């Protein structure tokens, strides 16, 4: 386990790197990136939408792994990591849905359509909102950890479904631009490099948010333990 001093140093480095990379990313997106001939400036949302969606997949993958580790080892640190990643993942997938709607509106002439990628992403959002609700309404921490671990493991099934939805079903959503089914030469080289830079930027932001939330969850658990000891001592 990392000491508090080391953890604070890592968090500090992450927030600085996130800020610097974000400033550079904004410059690349709004100044360097070429303007799309069809969508115009709204296409720049793409450089936010795709990395944010991928970070939500990463978050839920970590929830999946940490939930398995908790079920096997019953160690609270894995439950704290899963909880933290789930909260950050819900934020990212929410923003991914919103930016996708903004990006698709000029192309589809509607704010929402029940095409496979949007529908499966909405289901993914509902799964992990349910994960957080289970944690909030469980009668105790042990029950919350057990039930949410099951949801975290089973719910991850929808992540590959979201990614492969545009491959498996007829869809008006654009084909993947990254990953195994990405089309060759789908992006101009400068657009591809800016997209990759955006992914690195949001990866730093994701790491910072998870580290910050995990530290807060550790503090919450310690405070809960102190209160429990105080109640028992007062009897």
N, C-alpha and C positions, 0 to 999 in steps of 0.2 A: 504493500500500500504506500502511496505517496504521502509525504508529510505535508502539513498545511502550507509551509513556506514554499516548497517545491511546486505544489499545486497552484498557489497564487502566482508564482513566477510564470508557469506555463500559461495560465489564463491571461496574464498581462501580455505576454508575447502574442498570444492568439488574437487578442482584441486590437493590438497595434497592427499586426499583419492584416487582419480583416479590414481595418480602416484604410490602410495604405492601398491594398489591392482593390478595395471598392472604389476609391477615388480614381485609380488608374483604369478600372473597368468602365466606370461611367464615361471617362474621356474616350476610351476606345469605342464604346457603343454609340455615343452621340456625336462624335467628331470624326473618328477614323472609319467606322463601318459605312459601307455604301448604302444608299437609300434604295429600297426595293422598288422595282419598276411597276409592280402591280399594287402592292399594299401601301407603298409610301412609308412614312415615318413610323406608322403603327407596327411595322415589322420589327422594329427594334425591341419590342416587348419579347420577342423570341429569345433574345440573349439573357433575359431574366427567367422566362417560362421554362425552358428546357433544363438549365442547371438546377433550378428550384425543384422541379419534378424529380430529377435524378437524386437530389439530396433527400427528398421524402422517401424514395425507394431505399436509399442507404439507411435512413433512420429506422424504417420498419424491418430491414434485414437485421440490424443490430438488436432490435426488440426481439426478433425471432431467436437469434443466437443466445441473448442474455436470458430469455425465458426458458429455453432448453437447459441452460446452465443452472438456473434456479431450481427447476424441477429435479435435476439430477443431484445437485449438491446442497440445496436448501440454504444457500448462503445469501444473506440480505444484500450484499454488494451487487449481486447480479439483478436482483429485483429493483434496486435503486437505479441501476443503469438502464434497465428496460423501461422503467417509468419515465426517466428523463428523456430518453430517445423517443418515446411515444409522444410526449408533450411537444417536443421540437418537431417531430414528424407531422403532427396534426397541423401545426402552424405552417410548415412548408407545403403540405398538400393543399391546404386552404388557399394559400397564395398562388399555387400552381393552377388551381381551378379558376381563380379570379383572373389571373393573367392570360390563361387560355381562352377565357370568354372574351376578354378585350382583344386579343389577337385574332380570334375567329370571327368576330362580329362583322368586319368589313368584307371578309371572304365568303361567309355563309349567309350574310344578310339577316342574321338572327342572333340573339344573345345566348340561346341554348337550343341544342338539338340532341335527341336521344340516340346519338350514334355510339358505337361500341366503346371508343376510348373515353369519352366524357362519362358515359354511364358507369363503366367499371371503375373509373377514378372516383366518382361520387360514392359508389359502394365502398371503395377503400377508405374514404373519409368517414363514412358512417361506421365502419368496423372499428376504427381507432378512436373515434369519439365514444363509441360504446365501451371500448377498453378503459378510457378515462372515467366514464360514468361508473363502471363496475368498481373501480378503485375508490371512487368518492362515496359510494353508497354501501360498500361492504361493512359488515358489523365490526370487523377488526382487521389489523394489518396483515395477519397471516392469511385470513380468508381472501383479502384483496390481492395479495401476492399470488396465491394459488389460482384463483379464478382468472385473473388478468393474464397470468402466464399461459393458460390454455388459449385464451383469445389471441394473445400475441403469437403463439405458434400456429394455430389454425388460420388466423386472419392473414398471415403472410402469403397464403396461397393466391390471394387476389393480386399480389404485386406482379408476378410474371404474366397473369392474365391481362392486366392493364397494358403491359409492354407489348405483348403479342396480339392484342386485340385488333390492331390495324393490319396484321398479317393473316389472322384466322378468319376474320369476317370482313365483308365489304364495308368500307368506311369512307367518309368524306374527309376524315382527318389525314393530314400529311403523313407520309411514311417516315419511319425513324431516320434521324440524321446521325445518330451515334448508336453503336452496338452491333450485334451480329447481323441484323437485317437492314442496316443503313445502306442507302443507295450510294453507289460510287459517284463521285463528283456531284453530290447533291448540293453542295455549297461551294461558293468561290473560296479560294485559299484564304483570303483575308478574313472572310466571314467565319470560316472554320477555326482559324487561330483565335479570333476574338471569342468565339463560343467556348473553346477549350480554356481560355484565360478566365472566362466567367465561371466555368466549372470549378477551377482552382480557387477563385475568390469565394464562391459560396461554400466550398469545402472548408475553408478557414472559418467562415462565419458559422457553419454548422458545428464544427469542432468546439468553437468558443461557447456557443449556446449550450451544447451538451455538457461541457465541463462546468459551466456556471450553474446549470440546473442540477447537476449531480452534487456539486458542493452544497447547494442550498438544501437538497434532499437529505444529505448527510447531517446538516445542522438541524433540520426538522426532526430527524430520528433521534439525535442526541437530546434535543429538548423534550421530546416525547418520553424518552427514558428517564430523564431527570424528574419530570412531572409524575411518572409512575412510581418512582422510588419515594418521592415526597408524599404521595397519597398513602403508600403503604406505611411509611414511617409515622404518619399522622393518625393511624388507626389505634 
